[in-house]
């Protein structure tokens, strides 16, 4: 699909990926702030959606506020929050959970009434942890071998930072799987769970919802698996040529958020 595709039909709501769509690190991508103001003006609901499990929703609110984007905490769905929602659904009466991760993941799990513990746990949850050590890994291995369920907020094996690449949660998963034979259930993209939760939070069906992302392998594949419409913007990782050659193709491709906004405006009733 191209920016001018006549088959484009604006979805009723959007799940918007962050890095590569809204910002690069701490730099806002031009066109993002007016895009969100446009969604507000037209009453189109959205959630900011990210695989990152290290930050609290309020920290994302503060980050995008510095970029002139105004959102509420309830409009942020990170993989930590989605993981906590999944665990609450699985264990409505509470559960003991061992977490390898940072404050965003631990706080989200505690906020839904689950107990952080290091023994006799039902779940081992492993996200990015930049203070990972051998003892944490040993505890996780022993708990998994004792029968705890293995859950991962996201499968990212690496992630980019200002000075290069660092190991991601997926690399920790691989180590633990090698030591236990147990593979994690992944909540974030490209698996469908987080995106299905996002559509539900918008009060929409998956078919009424679209994900806007910059990566074919996570955003677009995840959206496809969740039954969402998929929109690739070319301000991040994946290219138009890669989209054309991909096994799972996006429903629509746009150069950037302003191009998407123009297409939505062209198909909405005049005000």
For each residue, the residues with C-beta under 8 A, 3 or more apart:
1: 5 7 8 250 251 252 253
2: 5 253
3: 253 254 255 259 263
4: 263
5: 1 2 8 252
6:
7: 1
8: 1 5 252 263 267
9: 267
10: 44 263 264 267 268
11: 14 208 209 210 229
12: 44 45 204 208 209
13: 44 45 46 199 202 203 204 208 209 210
14: 11 39 44 45 46 47 209 210 211 212
15: 46 47 49 77 195 198 199 202 209 210 211 212 223 228
16: 21 22 46 47 48 49 211 212
17: 20 21 22 49 50 211 212 213 214 215 219
18: 21 22 23 48 49 50 52 60 64
19: 22 23 24 25 50 52 214 236
20: 17 24 29 213 214 215 233 235 236 237
21: 16 17 18 29 32 212 213 214 233 235 236 257
22: 16 17 18 19 28 29 32 48 64 67 69
23: 18 19 26 27 28 29 32 63 64 67
24: 19 20 27 29 236
25: 19 162
26: 23 63 66
27: 23 24
28: 22 23 32 33 67 68 69
29: 20 21 22 23 24 32 235 256 257
30: 256 258
31: 34 35 256 257 258 261
32: 21 22 23 28 29 35 36 67 69 257
33: 28 36 37 67 68 69
34: 31 37 38 258 261
35: 31 32 38 39 257 258 260 261
36: 32 33 39 40 46 69 70 71
37: 33 34 40 41
38: 34 35 41 42 261 264 265
39: 14 35 36 42 44 45 46
40: 36 37 43
41: 37 38
42: 38 39 264 268
43: 40
44: 10 12 13 14 39 264
45: 12 13 14 39 202 203 204
46: 13 14 15 16 36 39 75 202
47: 14 15 16 75 76 77 198 201 202
48: 16 18 22 60 64 71 75 76 77
49: 15 16 17 18 77 78 194 195 198 211
50: 17 18 19 60 77 78 79
51: 78 79 153 154 156 188 189 194 218
52: 18 19 55 78 79 104 128 154
53: 78 79 80 83 101 102 104 105 127 128 153 154 169 188
54: 80 101 102 103 104 105 127 128 130
55: 52 59 60 63 78 80 103 104
56: 59 60 103 104 107 108
57: 60 61 73 74 76 78 81
58: 61 62 73
59: 55 56 62 63 104
60: 18 48 50 55 56 57 63 64 71 76 78
61: 57 58 64 65 71 72 73 76
62: 58 59 65 66
63: 23 26 55 59 60 66 67
64: 18 22 23 48 60 61 67 69 70 71
65: 61 62 68 69 70 71
66: 26 62 63
67: 22 23 28 32 33 63 64
68: 28 33 65
69: 22 28 32 33 36 64 65
70: 36 64 65
71: 36 48 60 61 64 65 75 76
72: 61 75 76
73: 57 58 61 76
74: 57
75: 46 47 48 71 72
76: 47 48 57 60 61 71 72 73 81
77: 15 47 48 49 50 81 82 194 197 198 201
78: 49 50 51 52 53 55 57 60 81 82 104 108
79: 50 51 52 53 82 83 127 153 154 187 188 194
80: 53 54 55 83 84 101 104 105 107 108 109 127 153
81: 57 76 77 78 84 85 108
82: 77 78 79 85 86 153 187 188 193 194 197 198
83: 53 79 80 86 87 105 108 109 125 127 151 153 187 188
84: 80 81 87 88 108 109 111 112 114
85: 81 82 88 89 112 197
86: 82 83 89 90 151 187 193 197
87: 83 84 90 91 95 97 109 112 114 123 125 151
88: 84 85 91 92 112 113 114
89: 85 86 92
90: 86 87 95
91: 87 88 94 95 114 122 123
92: 88 89
93:
94: 91 113 114 115
95: 87 90 91 114 115 121 122 123
96: 114 115 116 117 120 121 122 123
97: 87 109 114 115 116 117 121 122 123 124 125
98: 116 117 118 121 123 124 125 139 140 143 148
99: 105 106 109 116 125 126 127
100: 124 125 126 127 129 132 136 137 140 172
101: 53 54 80 104 105 106 125 126 127 128 129 153 169
102: 53 54 105 106 127 128 129 130 131
103: 54 55 56 106 107
104: 52 53 54 55 56 59 78 80 101 107 108
105: 53 54 80 83 99 101 102 108 109 125 127 153
106: 99 101 102 103 109 110 116
107: 56 80 103 104 110 111
108: 56 78 80 81 83 84 104 105 111 112
109: 80 83 84 87 97 99 105 106 112 114 116 125
110: 106 107 113 114 115 116
111: 84 107 108
112: 84 85 87 88 108 109
113: 88 94 110
114: 84 87 88 91 94 95 96 97 109 110
115: 94 95 96 97 110
116: 96 97 98 99 106 109 110
117: 96 97 98 120 121
118: 98 121 139
119: 143
120: 96 117
121: 95 96 97 98 117 118 124 143 148
122: 91 95 96 97 148 149
123: 87 91 95 96 97 98 148 149 150 151
124: 97 98 100 121 140 143 144 148 149 150 151 176
125: 83 87 97 98 99 100 101 105 109 151 152 153
126: 99 100 101 129 140 150 151 152 169 172 173 176 184
127: 53 54 79 80 83 99 100 101 102 105 152 153 154 169
128: 52 53 54 101 102 156 159 168 169
129: 100 101 102 126 132 136 169 172
130: 54 102 166
131: 102
132: 100 129 136 137 172
133: 136 137
134: 137 138
135: 138 139
136: 100 129 132 133 139 140
137: 100 132 133 134 140 141 172 175 176 179
138: 134 135 141 142
139: 98 118 135 136 142 143
140: 98 100 124 126 136 137 143 144 176
141: 137 138 144 145 176 179 180
142: 138 139 145 146
143: 98 119 121 124 139 140 146 148
144: 124 140 141 147 148 150 176 180 182
145: 141 142 180 182
146: 142 143
147: 144
148: 98 121 122 123 124 143 144
149: 122 123 124 185
150: 123 124 126 144 173 176 177 180 182 183 184 185
151: 83 86 87 123 124 125 126 184 185 187
152: 125 126 127 155 169 170 173 184 185 186 187 188
153: 51 53 79 80 82 83 101 105 125 127 169 186 187 188
154: 51 52 53 79 127 168 169 170 186 187 188 189
155: 152 169 170 173 184 186 188 190 191
156: 51 128 159 168 169 170 218
157: 167 168 170 171 174
158: 165 166 167 168 170 171
159: 128 156 165 166 168
160: 164 165
161: 164 165 166
162: 25
163:
164: 160 161
165: 158 159 160 161
166: 130 158 159 161
167: 157 158 171 172
168: 128 154 156 157 158 159 171 172
169: 53 101 126 127 128 129 152 153 154 155 156 172 173
170: 152 154 155 156 157 158 173 174
171: 157 158 167 168 174 175
172: 100 126 129 132 137 167 168 169 175 176
173: 126 150 152 155 169 170 176 177 183 184
174: 157 170 171 177 178
175: 137 171 172 178 179
176: 124 126 137 140 141 144 150 172 173 179 180 182 184
177: 150 173 174 180 181 182 183 184
178: 174 175
179: 137 141 175 176
180: 141 144 145 150 176 177
181: 177
182: 144 145 150 176 177
183: 150 173 177
184: 126 150 151 152 155 173 176 177
185: 149 150 151 152
186: 152 153 154 155 191 193
187: 79 82 83 86 151 152 153 154 191 193 194
188: 51 53 79 82 83 152 153 154 155 191 193 194 218 222
189: 51 154 194 195 213 218 219 221 222
190: 155 217 218 219 221 222 225
191: 155 186 187 188 194 222 225
192: 195 196 222 225 226 227
193: 82 86 186 187 188 196 197
194: 49 51 77 79 82 187 188 189 191 197 198 222
195: 15 49 189 192 198 199 206 211 222 223 225 226 228
196: 192 193 199 200 206 226 227
197: 77 82 85 86 193 194 200 201
198: 15 47 49 77 82 194 195 201 202 209
199: 13 15 195 196 202 204 205 206 208 209 226 228
200: 196 197 203 204
201: 47 77 197 198
202: 13 15 45 46 47 198 199 209
203: 13 45 200
204: 12 13 45 199 200 208 209
205: 199 208 209
206: 195 196 199 209 226 227 228
207: 227 228 229
208: 11 12 13 199 204 205
209: 11 12 13 14 15 198 199 202 204 205 206 228 229
210: 11 13 14 15 223 228 229 230 231 251
211: 14 15 16 17 49 195 219 220 222 223 226 228 229 230 231
212: 14 15 16 17 21 219 231 233 257 260
213: 17 20 21 189 218 219 220 223 230 231 232 233 236
214: 17 19 20 21 219 232 233 234 235 236 237 238
215: 17 20 218 219 220 236 237 238
216: 219 220 221 232 237 238 242 243 246 248 250
217: 190 220 221 238
218: 51 156 188 189 190 213 215 221 222
219: 17 189 190 211 212 213 214 215 216 222 223 230 232
220: 211 213 215 216 217 223 224 230 232 238 243 246 248 249 250
221: 189 190 216 217 218 224 225 248
222: 188 189 190 191 192 194 195 211 218 219 225 226
223: 15 195 210 211 213 219 220 226 228 229 230
224: 220 221 227 228 230 248
225: 190 191 192 195 221 222
226: 192 195 196 199 206 211 222 223
227: 192 196 206 207 224
228: 15 195 199 206 207 209 210 211 223 224
229: 11 207 209 210 211 223 251 252
230: 210 211 213 219 220 223 224 250 251 252
231: 210 211 212 213 250 251 252 253 254 260
232: 213 214 216 219 220 238 243 250 252 253 254
233: 20 21 212 213 214 236 253 254 255 256 257 259 260
234: 214 238 239 240 253 254 255 256
235: 20 21 29 214 255 256 257
236: 19 20 21 24 213 214 215 233
237: 20 214 215 216
238: 214 215 216 217 220 232 234 242 243
239: 234 242 243
240: 234 243 244 253
241: 244 245
242: 216 238 239 245 246
243: 216 220 232 238 239 240 246 249 250 253
244: 240 241 249
245: 241 242
246: 216 220 242 243 249 250
247:
248: 216 220 221 224
249: 220 243 244 246
250: 1 216 220 230 231 232 243 246 253
251: 1 210 229 230 231
252: 1 5 8 229 230 231 232 263
253: 1 2 3 231 232 233 234 240 243 250
254: 3 231 232 233 234 257 259 260 263
255: 3 233 234 235 258 259
256: 29 30 31 233 234 235 259 260
257: 21 29 31 32 35 212 233 235 254 260 261
258: 30 31 34 35 255 261 262
259: 3 233 254 255 256 262 263
260: 35 212 231 233 254 256 257 263 264
261: 31 34 35 38 257 258 264 265
262: 258 259 265 266
263: 3 4 8 10 252 254 259 260 266 267
264: 10 38 42 44 260 261 267 268
265: 38 261 262 268
266: 262 263
267: 8 9 10 263 264
268: 10 42 264 265
269:
270:
271:
